[in-house]
Amino acid sequence: MRYKKEFDPKCLDLAEVFLEDEPAINTDRTCDELALAIQQAIENFIAAKIAEQIEAEARPQLRIVRNNHDNGNPS
């Protein structure tokens, strides 16, 4: 029996490929668990890359604010 489906079907495909070589643990449940872990890893990676991009875009403005503050201009 399959349980929660909170992952992209491609994650399930990938999990199935990896578990083909592991017959002792190759069950629907384990496959779903691995698919969910793959999905979470992808989401974490994307979130980290977006955060890096936001930080990189904000860095020049932060330098201006710091320079203004250091030079006695609070704005």
GIWO-V17609 format. One record per backbone hydrogen bond with DSSP energy under -1.0 kcal/mol. NH is the residue of the N-H (numbers start at 1). CO is the residue of the C=O. If there is no record, write none. Layout:
nh:NH co:CO
nh:NH co:CO
This chain:
nh:11 co:8
nh:12 co:8
nh:13 co:9
nh:14 co:10
nh:15 co:11
nh:16 co:12
nh:17 co:13
nh:18 co:14
nh:19 co:15
nh:22 co:19
nh:25 co:22
nh:27 co:25
nh:31 co:27
nh:32 co:28
nh:33 co:29
nh:34 co:30
nh:35 co:31
nh:36 co:32
nh:37 co:33
nh:38 co:34
nh:39 co:35
nh:40 co:36
nh:41 co:37
nh:42 co:38
nh:43 co:39
nh:44 co:40
nh:45 co:41
nh:46 co:42
nh:47 co:43
nh:48 co:44
nh:49 co:45
nh:50 co:46
nh:51 co:47
nh:52 co:48
nh:53 co:49
nh:54 co:50
nh:55 co:51
nh:56 co:52
nh:57 co:53
nh:58 co:54
nh:59 co:55
nh:62 co:58
nh:63 co:59
nh:64 co:60
nh:65 co:61
nh:66 co:62
nh:67 co:63
nh:68 co:64
nh:69 co:65
nh:70 co:66
nh:71 co:67
nh:72 co:69
nh:73 co:68
